[in-house]
Amino acid sequence: MIHSMTGYGSARHAEDGVCHELEIRSVNNRYLKLSVKLPERMQFAEADIDRLLRKRLGRGSVTVTLRTRGEALGAAPLDLAALQQYVDVLSRVQLPAGVQPVVDLAAVAALPGVSEPADLDDRQRDAALAWLIDLINKALDSLVAMRREEGRTLREDLLSCCQMIRTKLGAISERAPTVIDEYRDRLRTRVGNLMQSGGFELEADALAREVALYAERCDISEEINRLGSHLDQFLELCDRGEQVGRTMDFLAQEMLREANTIGSKSNDAAIARNVVEIKGLIDRLKEQVQNVE
């Protein structure tokens, strides 16, 4: 079963007065693009998270965000010298007469270089990595389940489009032979009128040669067969569990190419109308497969 690239998953972990909330969001992308946003003291785990995500996800733009609330791990130390430098610089700013400068120390303390979070020791890192990996797995389970459900909806729509394309293609296949017969009848009538009014005769096989040339130029049997074959392969991909989005996109482009060729070679209004409808359905396929993993 195909999977969508759109999904969301979350998980939460709380201990010692600290609540950690992790979110994973995924949208469509041609490749797998990962963005991991962690608090500074947890950034040591980014490589482990990256490997875990790549094991379970094949495509998509994936954003992982970890938020920590109720910090109980101790206040970050302040670099008093850096803080004083910021204050001195701000104090030298010239303001309009009568305006008194006010320095917000809390805002200054948040500036680069003033405060640094306390580093975790090895024991704290191992414990933090353990609950973080557990959060990632739980959030990934939710994300994958949502992508699977979205994929089921995508599959139904893709199958519906393919069925409509096949119906239109069947109508074209039935119409194609009659195009040659109608051309031969029109040509015979026109030549007969010209011969009658002009008083000349045409070679016996000249009409047959002209019809044969026209039939060769307008032959769309190969294009019809190839388009039908692409549809069969596309339907097979809809039931595969592996990552098939790129292959589907390529097949949709090939189907559009065959439809364009049929439209340009057929020289028939009825076939042209069906081709236009087929191209519209293929465009719908192309739009939908952009979100298939």
Secondary structure, DSSP 4 states (H G I P E B T S, - for coil): ---BS-EEEEEEEEETTEEEEEEEEEE--SSEEEEEE--GGGGGGHHHHHHHHHHH--SEEEEEEEEEES--S-PPPB-HHHHHHHHHHHHT----TTPPP---HHHHHTSTTTB-PPPP-HHHHHHHHHHHHHHHHHHHHHHHHHHHHHHHHHHHHHHHHHHHHHHHHHHHHHHHHHHHHHHHHHHHHHHHHHHHHHT----TTHHHHHHHHHHHHT--HHHHHHHHHHHHHHHHHHT-SS--HHHHHHHHHHHHHHHHHHHHHH--HHHHHHHHHHHHHHHHHHHHHTTB-
